C-alpha cells in the first residue's frame, strides 16, 4: 500500500491489485469434491432426522408437562410420570444412536478418502506403464516397417517380383 501526501496534509492510500492465477480442476479433485458433497448431504440428512426426532420428543415432553400440571390432583399423575420417564429413556437411546451414526459417517468418510487415494495411485501407475508399453510397440512397428522396406528392395532387384502399394 502506498501513501501519497497531497496539499493541506490530506493523505491518500492506494493499493495495487494482484492478479490471481487460474485454478485448474482435475478429474480426481472433482471426484473428491463430489464424494465429500455426497457424504456431507448424507450427514445433513441424518442430522435433520435426529433433530426432528428430538423436537418431536421435546414437544411430547412439553405436552406431558402441561398434562401433569392439569392432573396433579388426579390419579393419572403417576401414569404421566411413567410416560415422562419412558420418553426420557427414549431420548437417551436416540442420543446414543445419533452418536453411533456420526461415528459411522466419520469412518465411511475416511475410508472413502483412502479408497480415492488408492484409485488415483493405480490410475497413475497404469497410465505411466501404458505409455512405456506404447513407446515400445511403436519402436517395434518402425523396426518391422524398416525390415519390410529392405525386403521389398531386395526382392525388387529381381524382375519377377512387383511391389503392390498398401491401401491404408
C-alpha positions in Angstrom: 0.0 0.0 0.0 1.4 3.4 -1.0 0.7 6.6 0.9 0.8 9.9 -1.0 0.9 13.3 0.7 -1.2 16.0 -1.0 -1.7 19.7 -0.2 -3.4 20.6 3.0 -1.9 17.5 4.7 -4.5 15.1 3.2 -3.4 11.5 2.9 -4.5 9.3 0.0 -3.9 5.5 0.3 -3.5 3.5 -2.9 -3.3 -0.3 -3.1 -2.0 -2.3 -6.0 -4.2 -5.2 -7.1 -2.6 -8.6 -7.6 -3.7 -11.0 -10.3 -4.6 -14.4 -9.1 -3.5 -17.5 -11.0 -6.2 -19.6 -12.7 -7.3 -22.7 -10.8 -7.2 -26.0 -12.5 -9.8 -28.7 -11.8 -8.8 -32.3 -12.4 -11.0 -35.4 -12.5 -9.5 -36.6 -9.2 -10.3 -33.3 -7.4 -13.8 -33.3 -8.9 -14.3 -36.9 -7.6 -13.1 -36.0 -4.2 -15.3 -32.9 -4.1 -18.4 -34.9 -5.2 -17.6 -37.6 -2.7 -17.3 -35.0 0.0 -20.6 -33.3 -1.1 -22.5 -36.6 -1.1 -21.1 -37.6 2.4 -21.9 -34.1 3.7 -25.5 -34.4 2.3 -26.0 -37.8 4.0 -24.7 -36.4 7.2 -27.1 -33.4 6.9 -30.0 -35.8 6.3 -29.1 -37.8 9.4 -28.7 -34.6 11.4 -32.1 -33.3 10.2 -33.8 -36.6 11.1 -32.2 -36.6 14.6 -33.2 -33.0 15.2 -36.8 -33.7 14.1 -36.9 -36.7 16.5 -35.5 -34.5 19.3 -38.1 -31.8 18.5 -40.9 -34.4 18.5 -39.7 -35.8 21.8 -39.4 -32.3 23.2 -42.9 -31.4 22.2 -44.2 -34.6 23.7 -42.4 -33.7 27.0 -43.9 -30.2 26.9 -47.4 -31.7 26.3 -46.9 -34.2 29.2 -45.8 -31.4 31.5 -48.9 -29.5 30.6 -51.0 -32.6 31.3 -49.1 -33.1 34.5 -49.9 -29.6 35.8 -53.6 -30.1 34.8 -53.9 -33.5 36.5 -51.7 -33.1 39.6 -54.6 -33.8 41.9 -56.0 -36.7 39.8 -55.0 -40.4 39.8 -53.3 -40.0 36.4 -50.4 -38.3 37.9 -48.4 -41.5 38.3 -49.1 -42.6 34.8 -47.9 -39.3 33.4 -44.7 -39.6 35.4 -44.1 -43.1 34.0 -44.6 -41.7 30.5 -42.2 -38.9 31.1 -39.6 -41.4 32.3 -40.2 -43.6 29.2 -39.7 -40.5 27.0 -36.5 -39.6 28.8 -35.2 -43.1 28.2 -36.1 -42.8 24.5 -34.3 -39.5 24.3 -31.2 -41.1 25.8 -31.4 -44.0 23.3 -31.8 -41.6 20.4 -28.8 -39.6 21.6 -26.7 -42.8 21.7 -27.9 -43.9 18.2 -27.1 -40.4 16.9 -23.5 -40.7 18.2 -23.2 -44.1 16.5 -24.4 -42.6 13.2 -21.9 -39.7 13.5 -19.0 -42.2 14.1 -20.2 -44.3 11.1 -20.2 -41.2 8.9 -16.7 -40.3 10.0 -15.4 -43.8 9.4 -17.0 -44.0 6.0 -15.6 -40.6 5.0 -12.1 -41.7 6.0 -12.5 -45.0 4.1 -13.8 -43.1 1.0 -10.8 -40.7 1.1 -8.4 -43.6 1.5 -10.0 -45.5 -1.4 -10.0 -42.5 -3.7 -6.3 -42.1 -3.0 -5.6 -45.7 -3.9 -7.6 -45.5 -7.1 -5.7 -42.3 -8.1 -2.4 -44.0 -7.5 -3.5 -47.1 -9.5 -4.7 -44.9 -12.4 -1.4 -43.0 -12.4 0.6 -46.2 -12.4 -1.4 -47.8 -15.2 -1.2 -44.7 -17.3 2.6 -44.5 -16.9 3.1 -48.2 -17.6 0.8 -47.9 -20.6 2.8 -45.0 -22.0 6.0 -47.0 -21.7 4.5 -50.1 -23.5 3.1 -47.9 -26.2 6.6 -46.5 -26.9 8.0 -50.0 -27.1 5.2 -51.1 -29.6 5.8 -48.1 -31.8 9.5 -48.8 -31.9 8.9 -52.4 -32.8 6.4 -51.3 -35.6 9.1 -48.9 -37.0 11.7 -51.7 -37.0 9.3 -54.1 -38.8 8.4 -51.4 -41.4 12.1 -50.8 -42.0 12.7 -54.6 -42.4 9.8 -54.8 -44.8 11.2 -52.0 -46.9 14.6 -53.7 -47.0 13.0 -57.0 -48.0 11.0 -55.2 -50.8 14.1 -53.6 -52.1 15.9 -56.9 -52.1 13.1 -58.7 -54.0 12.7 -55.8 -56.4 16.2 -56.5 -57.7 14.7 -59.5 -59.3 12.3 -58.5 -62.1 9.8 -61.3 -61.2 8.7 -59.6 -58.0 6.4 -56.5 -58.2 5.5 -54.4 -55.2 1.9 -53.6 -54.6 1.0 -50.4 -52.9 -0.5 -50.6 -49.4 -4.1 -49.4 -49.3 -4.1 -47.9 -45.9 
